[in-house]
Amino acid sequence: MPMSKDPYRPRPFALLAFGLLATLGATTAIAAAFFDTYALCAVGLFVLGGSALGAYRTAQAADVRTDHVVLQRLRQAPVLDADALATDLDLRPAAVRLSLHRLSRNGDLPASNGSSARR
């Protein structure tokens, strides 16, 4: 399978697959509960929970990749603000601000970045 052009973008096909799997699990659980087949209901709920966890981990991995790219760019040009970073990296400004917040909370921001990136 070819790698996406931008490695820090979320994987839309994985998220779509997990969403469809969650829908299938929820539908199965509801139908099984309606027909009093609780073992099948448990299987449907298990599928629903597993697919929700998979979607969460996929989104979390995208956040980690975004944080890594933002941190690399800040190490090259630490005076860039969030809007300039978003433009440079072809990301949404909100994604960059969230990344800056996560990096700041973890203490991973370069020392010279201070308040200019949090605008």
Backbone atoms as SQL, in Angstrom:
CREATE TABLE atoms (id INTEGER PRIMARY KEY, chain TEXT, resi INTEGER, resn TEXT, atom TEXT, x REAL, y REAL, z REAL);
INSERT INTO atoms VALUES
  (1, 'A', 1, 'MET', 'N', 0.845, -1.177, 0.000),
  (2, 'A', 1, 'MET', 'CA', 0.000, 0.000, 0.000),
  (3, 'A', 1, 'MET', 'C', 0.890, 1.240, 0.000),
  (4, 'A', 2, 'PRO', 'N', 0.680, 2.183, -0.929),
  (5, 'A', 2, 'PRO', 'CA', 1.531, 3.371, -0.980),
  (6, 'A', 2, 'PRO', 'C', 1.275, 4.277, 0.212),
  (7, 'A', 3, 'MET', 'N', 2.353, 4.935, 0.642),
  (8, 'A', 3, 'MET', 'CA', 2.262, 5.855, 1.769),
  (9, 'A', 3, 'MET', 'C', 1.640, 7.158, 1.302),
  (10, 'A', 4, 'SER', 'N', 0.893, 7.814, 2.170),
  (11, 'A', 4, 'SER', 'CA', 0.252, 9.063, 1.798),
  (12, 'A', 4, 'SER', 'C', 1.316, 10.147, 1.582),
  (13, 'A', 5, 'LYS', 'N', 0.946, 11.154, 0.813),
  (14, 'A', 5, 'LYS', 'CA', 1.869, 12.237, 0.487),
  (15, 'A', 5, 'LYS', 'C', 2.323, 12.974, 1.746),
  (16, 'A', 6, 'ASP', 'N', 1.396, 13.247, 2.652),
  (17, 'A', 6, 'ASP', 'CA', 1.695, 13.945, 3.891),
  (18, 'A', 6, 'ASP', 'C', 1.567, 12.964, 5.052),
  (19, 'A', 7, 'PRO', 'N', 2.678, 12.524, 5.647),
  (20, 'A', 7, 'PRO', 'CA', 2.601, 11.488, 6.665),
  (21, 'A', 7, 'PRO', 'C', 1.941, 11.932, 7.959),
  (22, 'A', 8, 'TYR', 'N', 1.740, 13.245, 8.176),
  (23, 'A', 8, 'TYR', 'CA', 1.135, 13.693, 9.418),
  (24, 'A', 8, 'TYR', 'C', -0.363, 13.933, 9.292),
  (25, 'A', 9, 'ARG', 'N', -0.952, 13.567, 8.183),
  (26, 'A', 9, 'ARG', 'CA', -2.396, 13.685, 8.004),
  (27, 'A', 9, 'ARG', 'C', -3.077, 12.450, 8.590),
  (28, 'A', 10, 'PRO', 'N', -4.304, 12.610, 9.091),
  (29, 'A', 10, 'PRO', 'CA', -5.033, 11.436, 9.582),
  (30, 'A', 10, 'PRO', 'C', -5.281, 10.448, 8.457),
  (31, 'A', 11, 'ARG', 'N', -5.441, 9.214, 8.790),
  (32, 'A', 11, 'ARG', 'CA', -5.707, 8.167, 7.805),
  (33, 'A', 11, 'ARG', 'C', -7.212, 8.063, 7.595),
  (34, 'A', 12, 'PRO', 'N', -7.752, 8.708, 6.538),
  (35, 'A', 12, 'PRO', 'CA', -9.212, 8.731, 6.383),
  (36, 'A', 12, 'PRO', 'C', -9.808, 7.356, 6.131),
  (37, 'A', 13, 'PHE', 'N', -9.097, 6.476, 5.422),
  (38, 'A', 13, 'PHE', 'CA', -9.661, 5.154, 5.152),
  (39, 'A', 13, 'PHE', 'C', -9.729, 4.320, 6.415),
  (40, 'A', 14, 'ALA', 'N', -8.738, 4.443, 7.270),
  (41, 'A', 14, 'ALA', 'CA', -8.766, 3.709, 8.536),
  (42, 'A', 14, 'ALA', 'C', -9.899, 4.218, 9.413),
  (43, 'A', 15, 'LEU', 'N', -10.069, 5.531, 9.478),
  (44, 'A', 15, 'LEU', 'CA', -11.154, 6.085, 10.278),
  (45, 'A', 15, 'LEU', 'C', -12.514, 5.700, 9.714),
  (46, 'A', 16, 'LEU', 'N', -12.636, 5.676, 8.389),
  (47, 'A', 16, 'LEU', 'CA', -13.883, 5.255, 7.761),
  (48, 'A', 16, 'LEU', 'C', -14.161, 3.783, 8.052),
  (49, 'A', 17, 'ALA', 'N', -13.139, 2.954, 7.963),
  (50, 'A', 17, 'ALA', 'CA', -13.319, 1.530, 8.244),
  (51, 'A', 17, 'ALA', 'C', -13.730, 1.299, 9.698),
  (52, 'A', 18, 'PHE', 'N', -13.078, 1.993, 10.620),
  (53, 'A', 18, 'PHE', 'CA', -13.464, 1.850, 12.024),
  (54, 'A', 18, 'PHE', 'C', -14.881, 2.370, 12.267),
  (55, 'A', 19, 'GLY', 'N', -15.255, 3.436, 11.593),
  (56, 'A', 19, 'GLY', 'CA', -16.618, 3.954, 11.724),
  (57, 'A', 19, 'GLY', 'C', -17.660, 2.982, 11.215),
  (58, 'A', 20, 'LEU', 'N', -17.380, 2.362, 10.069),
  (59, 'A', 20, 'LEU', 'CA', -18.307, 1.371, 9.526),
  (60, 'A', 20, 'LEU', 'C', -18.384, 0.138, 10.420),
  (61, 'A', 21, 'LEU', 'N', -17.254, -0.278, 10.948),
  (62, 'A', 21, 'LEU', 'CA', -17.233, -1.416, 11.855),
  (63, 'A', 21, 'LEU', 'C', -18.000, -1.111, 13.136),
  (64, 'A', 22, 'ALA', 'N', -17.868, 0.108, 13.643),
  (65, 'A', 22, 'ALA', 'CA', -18.624, 0.515, 14.836),
  (66, 'A', 22, 'ALA', 'C', -20.119, 0.511, 14.544),
  (67, 'A', 23, 'THR', 'N', -20.512, 0.980, 13.376),
  (68, 'A', 23, 'THR', 'CA', -21.918, 0.968, 12.985),
  (69, 'A', 23, 'THR', 'C', -22.450, -0.452, 12.912),
  (70, 'A', 24, 'LEU', 'N', -21.662, -1.332, 12.328),
  (71, 'A', 24, 'LEU', 'CA', -22.054, -2.745, 12.250),
  (72, 'A', 24, 'LEU', 'C', -22.195, -3.350, 13.644),
  (73, 'A', 25, 'GLY', 'N', -21.252, -3.057, 14.523),
  (74, 'A', 25, 'GLY', 'CA', -21.320, -3.587, 15.881),
  (75, 'A', 25, 'GLY', 'C', -22.525, -3.064, 16.638),
  (76, 'A', 26, 'ALA', 'N', -22.801, -1.779, 16.509),
  (77, 'A', 26, 'ALA', 'CA', -23.953, -1.186, 17.197),
  (78, 'A', 26, 'ALA', 'C', -25.260, -1.751, 16.656),
  (79, 'A', 27, 'THR', 'N', -25.354, -1.873, 15.342),
  (80, 'A', 27, 'THR', 'CA', -26.562, -2.428, 14.732),
  (81, 'A', 27, 'THR', 'C', -26.777, -3.869, 15.169),
  (82, 'A', 28, 'THR', 'N', -25.705, -4.640, 15.185),
  (83, 'A', 28, 'THR', 'CA', -25.792, -6.034, 15.624),
  (84, 'A', 28, 'THR', 'C', -26.234, -6.117, 17.081),
  (85, 'A', 29, 'ALA', 'N', -25.655, -5.277, 17.929),
  (86, 'A', 29, 'ALA', 'CA', -26.011, -5.297, 19.350),
  (87, 'A', 29, 'ALA', 'C', -27.483, -4.925, 19.561),
  (88, 'A', 30, 'ILE', 'N', -27.957, -3.927, 18.853),
  (89, 'A', 30, 'ILE', 'CA', -29.352, -3.505, 19.000),
  (90, 'A', 30, 'ILE', 'C', -30.301, -4.586, 18.510),
  (91, 'A', 31, 'ALA', 'N', -30.014, -5.149, 17.324),
  (92, 'A', 31, 'ALA', 'CA', -30.877, -6.200, 16.780),
  (93, 'A', 31, 'ALA', 'C', -30.854, -7.432, 17.670),
  (94, 'A', 32, 'ALA', 'N', -29.686, -7.797, 18.186),
  (95, 'A', 32, 'ALA', 'CA', -29.587, -8.984, 19.042),
  (96, 'A', 32, 'ALA', 'C', -30.338, -8.764, 20.351),
  (97, 'A', 33, 'ALA', 'N', -30.272, -7.564, 20.908),
  (98, 'A', 33, 'ALA', 'CA', -31.013, -7.278, 22.138),
  (99, 'A', 33, 'ALA', 'C', -32.518, -7.321, 21.888),
  (100, 'A', 34, 'PHE', 'N', -32.937, -6.864, 20.717),
  (101, 'A', 34, 'PHE', 'CA', -34.359, -6.884, 20.371),
  (102, 'A', 34, 'PHE', 'C', -34.887, -8.316, 20.292),
  (103, 'A', 35, 'PHE', 'N', -34.058, -9.224, 19.774),
  (104, 'A', 35, 'PHE', 'CA', -34.477, -10.626, 19.619),
  (105, 'A', 35, 'PHE', 'C', -34.029, -11.508, 20.790),
  (106, 'A', 36, 'ASP', 'N', -33.589, -10.899, 21.881),
  (107, 'A', 36, 'ASP', 'CA', -33.197, -11.622, 23.103),
  (108, 'A', 36, 'ASP', 'C', -32.071, -12.632, 22.879),
  (109, 'A', 37, 'THR', 'N', -31.127, -12.317, 22.000),
  (110, 'A', 37, 'THR', 'CA', -29.934, -13.152, 21.837),
  (111, 'A', 37, 'THR', 'C', -28.755, -12.355, 22.393),
  (112, 'A', 38, 'TYR', 'N', -28.600, -12.473, 23.691),
  (113, 'A', 38, 'TYR', 'CA', -27.660, -11.602, 24.394),
  (114, 'A', 38, 'TYR', 'C', -26.192, -11.953, 24.140),
  (115, 'A', 39, 'ALA', 'N', -25.909, -13.195, 23.741),
  (116, 'A', 39, 'ALA', 'CA', -24.526, -13.533, 23.395),
  (117, 'A', 39, 'ALA', 'C', -24.107, -12.755, 22.147),
  (118, 'A', 40, 'LEU', 'N', -24.996, -12.699, 21.167),
  (119, 'A', 40, 'LEU', 'CA', -24.709, -11.928, 19.950),
  (120, 'A', 40, 'LEU', 'C', -24.668, -10.434, 20.265),
  (121, 'A', 41, 'CYS', 'N', -25.471, -10.002, 21.203),
  (122, 'A', 41, 'CYS', 'CA', -25.444, -8.598, 21.641),
  (123, 'A', 41, 'CYS', 'C', -24.074, -8.260, 22.230),
  (124, 'A', 42, 'ALA', 'N', -23.545, -9.177, 23.033),
  (125, 'A', 42, 'ALA', 'CA', -22.225, -8.962, 23.620),
  (126, 'A', 42, 'ALA', 'C', -21.155, -8.887, 22.541),
  (127, 'A', 43, 'VAL', 'N', -21.264, -9.715, 21.515),
  (128, 'A', 43, 'VAL', 'CA', -20.303, -9.675, 20.406),
  (129, 'A', 43, 'VAL', 'C', -20.397, -8.330, 19.687),
  (130, 'A', 44, 'GLY', 'N', -21.618, -7.855, 19.453),
  (131, 'A', 44, 'GLY', 'CA', -21.796, -6.559, 18.806),
  (132, 'A', 44, 'GLY', 'C', -21.203, -5.421, 19.619),
  (133, 'A', 45, 'LEU', 'N', -21.401, -5.470, 20.934),
  (134, 'A', 45, 'LEU', 'CA', -20.824, -4.438, 21.793),
  (135, 'A', 45, 'LEU', 'C', -19.302, -4.526, 21.832),
  (136, 'A', 46, 'PHE', 'N', -18.775, -5.738, 21.777),
  (137, 'A', 46, 'PHE', 'CA', -17.321, -5.921, 21.733),
  (138, 'A', 46, 'PHE', 'C', -16.753, -5.324, 20.442),
  (139, 'A', 47, 'VAL', 'N', -17.420, -5.567, 19.326),
  (140, 'A', 47, 'VAL', 'CA', -16.986, -5.006, 18.040),
  (141, 'A', 47, 'VAL', 'C', -17.068, -3.479, 18.078),
  (142, 'A', 48, 'LEU', 'N', -18.131, -2.957, 18.648),
  (143, 'A', 48, 'LEU', 'CA', -18.298, -1.506, 18.773),
  (144, 'A', 48, 'LEU', 'C', -17.168, -0.897, 19.599),
  (145, 'A', 49, 'GLY', 'N', -16.874, -1.502, 20.742),
  (146, 'A', 49, 'GLY', 'CA', -15.804, -0.988, 21.593),
  (147, 'A', 49, 'GLY', 'C', -14.436, -1.083, 20.947),
  (148, 'A', 50, 'GLY', 'N', -14.177, -2.201, 20.298),
  (149, 'A', 50, 'GLY', 'CA', -12.882, -2.378, 19.628),
  (150, 'A', 50, 'GLY', 'C', -12.681, -1.401, 18.484),
  (151, 'A', 51, 'SER', 'N', -13.724, -1.155, 17.732),
  (152, 'A', 51, 'SER', 'CA', -13.589, -0.213, 16.617),
  (153, 'A', 51, 'SER', 'C', -13.461, 1.223, 17.121),
  (154, 'A', 52, 'ALA', 'N', -14.127, 1.548, 18.217),
  (155, 'A', 52, 'ALA', 'CA', -13.971, 2.888, 18.796),
  (156, 'A', 52, 'ALA', 'C', -12.539, 3.084, 19.289),
  (157, 'A', 53, 'LEU', 'N', -11.978, 2.053, 19.910),
  (158, 'A', 53, 'LEU', 'CA', -10.587, 2.131, 20.359),
  (159, 'A', 53, 'LEU', 'C', -9.638, 2.267, 19.171),
  (160, 'A', 54, 'GLY', 'N', -9.902, 1.544, 18.097),
  (161, 'A', 54, 'GLY', 'CA', -9.076, 1.653, 16.898),
  (162, 'A', 54, 'GLY', 'C', -9.131, 3.036, 16.284),
  (163, 'A', 55, 'ALA', 'N', -10.322, 3.632, 16.236),
  (164, 'A', 55, 'ALA', 'CA', -10.458, 4.993, 15.703),
  (165, 'A', 55, 'ALA', 'C', -9.721, 5.996, 16.589),
  (166, 'A', 56, 'TYR', 'N', -9.823, 5.813, 17.892),
  (167, 'A', 56, 'TYR', 'CA', -9.124, 6.706, 18.822),
  (168, 'A', 56, 'TYR', 'C', -7.617, 6.621, 18.632),
  (169, 'A', 57, 'ARG', 'N', -7.105, 5.409, 18.521),
  (170, 'A', 57, 'ARG', 'CA', -5.653, 5.242, 18.354),
  (171, 'A', 57, 'ARG', 'C', -5.168, 5.768, 17.011),
  (172, 'A', 58, 'THR', 'N', -5.991, 5.654, 15.986),
  (173, 'A', 58, 'THR', 'CA', -5.628, 6.205, 14.675),
  (174, 'A', 58, 'THR', 'C', -5.546, 7.724, 14.750),
  (175, 'A', 59, 'ALA', 'N', -6.531, 8.349, 15.394),
  (176, 'A', 59, 'ALA', 'CA', -6.516, 9.809, 15.542),
  (177, 'A', 59, 'ALA', 'C', -5.354, 10.246, 16.434),
  (178, 'A', 60, 'GLN', 'N', -5.081, 9.487, 17.480),
  (179, 'A', 60, 'GLN', 'CA', -3.972, 9.820, 18.379),
  (180, 'A', 60, 'GLN', 'C', -2.631, 9.725, 17.641),
  (181, 'A', 61, 'ALA', 'N', -2.480, 8.743, 16.779),
  (182, 'A', 61, 'ALA', 'CA', -1.249, 8.607, 15.998),
  (183, 'A', 61, 'ALA', 'C', -1.076, 9.793, 15.050),
  (184, 'A', 62, 'ALA', 'N', -2.181, 10.281, 14.497),
  (185, 'A', 62, 'ALA', 'CA', -2.109, 11.465, 13.631),
  (186, 'A', 62, 'ALA', 'C', -1.673, 12.684, 14.443),
  (187, 'A', 63, 'ASP', 'N', -2.160, 12.789, 15.687),
  (188, 'A', 63, 'ASP', 'CA', -1.738, 13.899, 16.551),
  (189, 'A', 63, 'ASP', 'C', -0.249, 13.820, 16.855),
  (190, 'A', 64, 'VAL', 'N', 0.258, 12.634, 17.095),
  (191, 'A', 64, 'VAL', 'CA', 1.687, 12.454, 17.382),
  (192, 'A', 64, 'VAL', 'C', 2.515, 12.862, 16.165),
  (193, 'A', 65, 'ARG', 'N', 2.068, 12.452, 14.983),
  (194, 'A', 65, 'ARG', 'CA', 2.789, 12.830, 13.757),
  (195, 'A', 65, 'ARG', 'C', 2.762, 14.340, 13.553),
  (196, 'A', 66, 'THR', 'N', 1.610, 14.977, 13.811),
  (197, 'A', 66, 'THR', 'CA', 1.506, 16.428, 13.674),
  (198, 'A', 66, 'THR', 'C', 2.429, 17.123, 14.668),
  (199, 'A', 67, 'ASP', 'N', 2.435, 16.657, 15.913),
  (200, 'A', 67, 'ASP', 'CA', 3.318, 17.241, 16.927),
  (201, 'A', 67, 'ASP', 'C', 4.780, 17.133, 16.501),
  (202, 'A', 68, 'HIS', 'N', 5.146, 16.004, 15.945),
  (203, 'A', 68, 'HIS', 'CA', 6.529, 15.793, 15.516),
  (204, 'A', 68, 'HIS', 'C', 6.907, 16.780, 14.409),
  (205, 'A', 69, 'VAL', 'N', 6.034, 16.958, 13.430),
  (206, 'A', 69, 'VAL', 'CA', 6.321, 17.857, 12.313),
  (207, 'A', 69, 'VAL', 'C', 6.374, 19.308, 12.796),
  (208, 'A', 70, 'VAL', 'N', 5.443, 19.697, 13.674),
  (209, 'A', 70, 'VAL', 'CA', 5.439, 21.063, 14.208),
  (210, 'A', 70, 'VAL', 'C', 6.710, 21.315, 15.015),
  (211, 'A', 71, 'LEU', 'N', 7.101, 20.352, 15.827),
  (212, 'A', 71, 'LEU', 'CA', 8.314, 20.508, 16.637),
  (213, 'A', 71, 'LEU', 'C', 9.555, 20.620, 15.758),
  (214, 'A', 72, 'GLN', 'N', 9.636, 19.818, 14.703),
  (215, 'A', 72, 'GLN', 'CA', 10.771, 19.920, 13.776),
  (216, 'A', 72, 'GLN', 'C', 10.828, 21.314, 13.145),
  (217, 'A', 73, 'ARG', 'N', 9.668, 21.816, 12.731),
  (218, 'A', 73, 'ARG', 'CA', 9.641, 23.132, 12.080),
  (219, 'A', 73, 'ARG', 'C', 9.996, 24.238, 13.068),
  (220, 'A', 74, 'LEU', 'N', 9.556, 24.104, 14.326),
  (221, 'A', 74, 'LEU', 'CA', 9.889, 25.106, 15.333),
  (222, 'A', 74, 'LEU', 'C', 11.381, 25.099, 15.664),
  (223, 'A', 75, 'ARG', 'N', 11.999, 23.949, 15.575),
  (224, 'A', 75, 'ARG', 'CA', 13.440, 23.892, 15.815),
  (225, 'A', 75, 'ARG', 'C', 14.209, 24.582, 14.700),
  (226, 'A', 76, 'GLN', 'N', 13.653, 24.599, 13.484),
  (227, 'A', 76, 'GLN', 'CA', 14.297, 25.288, 12.370),
  (228, 'A', 76, 'GLN', 'C', 14.056, 26.791, 12.442),
  (229, 'A', 77, 'ALA', 'N', 12.823, 27.198, 12.768),
  (230, 'A', 77, 'ALA', 'CA', 12.464, 28.620, 12.824),
  (231, 'A', 77, 'ALA', 'C', 11.606, 28.844, 14.061),
  (232, 'A', 78, 'PRO', 'N', 12.226, 29.043, 15.224),
  (233, 'A', 78, 'PRO', 'CA', 11.467, 29.119, 16.476),
  (234, 'A', 78, 'PRO', 'C', 10.611, 30.364, 16.658),
  (235, 'A', 79, 'VAL', 'N', 10.718, 31.352, 15.799),
  (236, 'A', 79, 'VAL', 'CA', 9.944, 32.576, 15.981),
  (237, 'A', 79, 'VAL', 'C', 8.624, 32.575, 15.214),
  (238, 'A', 80, 'LEU', 'N', 8.302, 31.506, 14.517),
  (239, 'A', 80, 'LEU', 'CA', 7.056, 31.458, 13.759),
  (240, 'A', 80, 'LEU', 'C', 5.857, 31.377, 14.697),
  (241, 'A', 81, 'ASP', 'N', 4.781, 32.073, 14.334),
  (242, 'A', 81, 'ASP', 'CA', 3.556, 31.953, 15.118),
  (243, 'A', 81, 'ASP', 'C', 2.705, 30.812, 14.550),
  (244, 'A', 82, 'ALA', 'N', 1.574, 30.552, 15.178),
  (245, 'A', 82, 'ALA', 'CA', 0.744, 29.405, 14.800),
  (246, 'A', 82, 'ALA', 'C', 0.237, 29.514, 13.364),
  (247, 'A', 83, 'ASP', 'N', -0.150, 30.707, 12.945),
  (248, 'A', 83, 'ASP', 'CA', -0.659, 30.875, 11.579),
  (249, 'A', 83, 'ASP', 'C', 0.434, 30.646, 10.539),
  (250, 'A', 84, 'ALA', 'N', 1.635, 31.132, 10.812),
  (251, 'A', 84, 'ALA', 'CA', 2.749, 30.923, 9.878),
  (252, 'A', 84, 'ALA', 'C', 3.131, 29.445, 9.832),
  (253, 'A', 85, 'LEU', 'N', 3.112, 28.781, 10.979),
  (254, 'A', 85, 'LEU', 'CA', 3.391, 27.340, 11.001),
  (255, 'A', 85, 'LEU', 'C', 2.349, 26.586, 10.190),
  (256, 'A', 86, 'ALA', 'N', 1.085, 26.940, 10.366),
  (257, 'A', 86, 'ALA', 'CA', 0.013, 26.273, 9.629),
  (258, 'A', 86, 'ALA', 'C', 0.189, 26.452, 8.125),
  (259, 'A', 87, 'THR', 'N', 0.558, 27.646, 7.716),
  (260, 'A', 87, 'THR', 'CA', 0.776, 27.902, 6.295),
  (261, 'A', 87, 'THR', 'C', 1.980, 27.115, 5.785),
  (262, 'A', 88, 'ASP', 'N', 3.077, 27.142, 6.541),
  (263, 'A', 88, 'ASP', 'CA', 4.291, 26.414, 6.149),
  (264, 'A', 88, 'ASP', 'C', 4.048, 24.910, 6.020),
  (265, 'A', 89, 'LEU', 'N', 3.293, 24.354, 6.946),
  (266, 'A', 89, 'LEU', 'CA', 3.105, 22.908, 6.996),
  (267, 'A', 89, 'LEU', 'C', 1.850, 22.442, 6.283),
  (268, 'A', 90, 'ASP', 'N', 1.094, 23.385, 5.721),
  (269, 'A', 90, 'ASP', 'CA', -0.158, 23.072, 5.031),
  (270, 'A', 90, 'ASP', 'C', -1.126, 22.334, 5.962),
  (271, 'A', 91, 'LEU', 'N', -1.264, 22.885, 7.165),
  (272, 'A', 91, 'LEU', 'CA', -2.193, 22.358, 8.160),
  (273, 'A', 91, 'LEU', 'C', -3.209, 23.429, 8.516),
  (274, 'A', 92, 'ARG', 'N', -4.268, 23.024, 9.167),
  (275, 'A', 92, 'ARG', 'CA', -5.231, 23.995, 9.683),
  (276, 'A', 92, 'ARG', 'C', -4.619, 24.698, 10.891),
  (277, 'A', 93, 'PRO', 'N', -4.885, 25.986, 11.060),
  (278, 'A', 93, 'PRO', 'CA', -4.358, 26.695, 12.234),
  (279, 'A', 93, 'PRO', 'C', -4.811, 26.070, 13.556),
  (280, 'A', 94, 'ALA', 'N', -6.032, 25.545, 13.605),
  (281, 'A', 94, 'ALA', 'CA', -6.510, 24.912, 14.838),
  (282, 'A', 94, 'ALA', 'C', -5.684, 23.672, 15.177),
  (283, 'A', 95, 'ALA', 'N', -5.295, 22.897, 14.169),
  (284, 'A', 95, 'ALA', 'CA', -4.467, 21.710, 14.418),
  (285, 'A', 95, 'ALA', 'C', -3.100, 22.108, 14.952),
  (286, 'A', 96, 'VAL', 'N', -2.552, 23.189, 14.428),
  (287, 'A', 96, 'VAL', 'CA', -1.246, 23.666, 14.902),
  (288, 'A', 96, 'VAL', 'C', -1.356, 24.189, 16.324),
  (289, 'A', 97, 'ARG', 'N', -2.424, 24.922, 16.619),
  (290, 'A', 97, 'ARG', 'CA', -2.597, 25.434, 17.988),
  (291, 'A', 97, 'ARG', 'C', -2.751, 24.299, 18.997),
  (292, 'A', 98, 'LEU', 'N', -3.514, 23.266, 18.622),
  (293, 'A', 98, 'LEU', 'CA', -3.643, 22.100, 19.508),
  (294, 'A', 98, 'LEU', 'C', -2.303, 21.407, 19.697),
  (295, 'A', 99, 'SER', 'N', -1.545, 21.310, 18.625),
  (296, 'A', 99, 'SER', 'CA', -0.224, 20.702, 18.720),
  (297, 'A', 99, 'SER', 'C', 0.681, 21.521, 19.626),
  (298, 'A', 100, 'LEU', 'N', 0.655, 22.842, 19.471),
  (299, 'A', 100, 'LEU', 'CA', 1.463, 23.714, 20.331),
  (300, 'A', 100, 'LEU', 'C', 1.039, 23.581, 21.792),
  (301, 'A', 101, 'HIS', 'N', -0.246, 23.435, 22.017),
  (302, 'A', 101, 'HIS', 'CA', -0.727, 23.255, 23.390),
  (303, 'A', 101, 'HIS', 'C', -0.203, 21.943, 23.978),
  (304, 'A', 102, 'ARG', 'N', -0.288, 20.856, 23.197),
  (305, 'A', 102, 'ARG', 'CA', 0.220, 19.560, 23.683),
  (306, 'A', 102, 'ARG', 'C', 1.717, 19.631, 23.930),
  (307, 'A', 103, 'LEU', 'N', 2.452, 20.252, 23.021),
  (308, 'A', 103, 'LEU', 'CA', 3.900, 20.361, 23.186),
  (309, 'A', 103, 'LEU', 'C', 4.259, 21.229, 24.384),
  (310, 'A', 104, 'SER', 'N', 3.507, 22.300, 24.595),
  (311, 'A', 104, 'SER', 'CA', 3.752, 23.177, 25.737),
  (312, 'A', 104, 'SER', 'C', 3.446, 22.456, 27.049),
  (313, 'A', 105, 'ARG', 'N', 2.341, 21.738, 27.068),
  (314, 'A', 105, 'ARG', 'CA', 1.945, 20.999, 28.267),
  (315, 'A', 105, 'ARG', 'C', 2.984, 19.949, 28.638),
  (316, 'A', 106, 'ASN', 'N', 3.601, 19.329, 27.633),
  (317, 'A', 106, 'ASN', 'CA', 4.617, 18.302, 27.876),
  (318, 'A', 106, 'ASN', 'C', 6.007, 18.887, 28.097),
  (319, 'A', 107, 'GLY', 'N', 6.156, 20.207, 27.906),
  (320, 'A', 107, 'GLY', 'CA', 7.454, 20.849, 28.075),
  (321, 'A', 107, 'GLY', 'C', 8.405, 20.584, 26.926),
  (322, 'A', 108, 'ASP', 'N', 7.874, 20.311, 25.740),
  (323, 'A', 108, 'ASP', 'CA', 8.710, 19.969, 24.587),
  (324, 'A', 108, 'ASP', 'C', 8.989, 21.135, 23.650),
  (325, 'A', 109, 'LEU', 'N', 8.414, 22.311, 23.895),
  (326, 'A', 109, 'LEU', 'CA', 8.647, 23.451, 23.010),
  (327, 'A', 109, 'LEU', 'C', 10.071, 23.969, 23.166),
  (328, 'A', 110, 'PRO', 'N', 10.693, 24.398, 22.061),
  (329, 'A', 110, 'PRO', 'CA', 12.020, 25.012, 22.176),
  (330, 'A', 110, 'PRO', 'C', 11.946, 26.260, 23.052),
  (331, 'A', 111, 'ALA', 'N', 12.996, 26.535, 23.791),
  (332, 'A', 111, 'ALA', 'CA', 13.005, 27.636, 24.767),
  (333, 'A', 111, 'ALA', 'C', 12.771, 28.991, 24.129),
  (334, 'A', 112, 'SER', 'N', 13.242, 29.220, 22.915),
  (335, 'A', 112, 'SER', 'CA', 13.101, 30.531, 22.288),
  (336, 'A', 112, 'SER', 'C', 11.737, 30.741, 21.657),
  (337, 'A', 113, 'ASN', 'N', 10.835, 29.748, 21.766),
  (338, 'A', 113, 'ASN', 'CA', 9.533, 29.872, 21.126),
  (339, 'A', 113, 'ASN', 'C', 8.545, 30.667, 21.954),
  (340, 'A', 114, 'GLY', 'N', 8.672, 30.700, 23.231),
  (341, 'A', 114, 'GLY', 'CA', 7.883, 31.533, 24.124),
  (342, 'A', 114, 'GLY', 'C', 6.456, 31.782, 23.718),
  (343, 'A', 115, 'SER', 'N', 6.076, 33.045, 23.674),
  (344, 'A', 115, 'SER', 'CA', 4.678, 33.385, 23.435),
  (345, 'A', 115, 'SER', 'C', 4.357, 33.597, 21.966),
  (346, 'A', 116, 'SER', 'N', 5.326, 33.698, 21.076),
  (347, 'A', 116, 'SER', 'CA', 5.024, 34.018, 19.686),
  (348, 'A', 116, 'SER', 'C', 4.255, 32.908, 18.999),
  (349, 'A', 117, 'ALA', 'N', 4.450, 31.650, 19.394),
  (350, 'A', 117, 'ALA', 'CA', 3.753, 30.554, 18.729),
  (351, 'A', 117, 'ALA', 'C', 2.369, 30.307, 19.312),
  (352, 'A', 118, 'ARG', 'N', 2.034, 30.900, 20.414),
  (353, 'A', 118, 'ARG', 'CA', 0.751, 30.626, 21.037),
  (354, 'A', 118, 'ARG', 'C', -0.323, 31.622, 20.655),
  (355, 'A', 119, 'ARG', 'N', -0.040, 32.515, 19.772),
  (356, 'A', 119, 'ARG', 'CA', -0.982, 33.553, 19.390),
  (357, 'A', 119, 'ARG', 'C', -2.295, 33.021, 18.923);
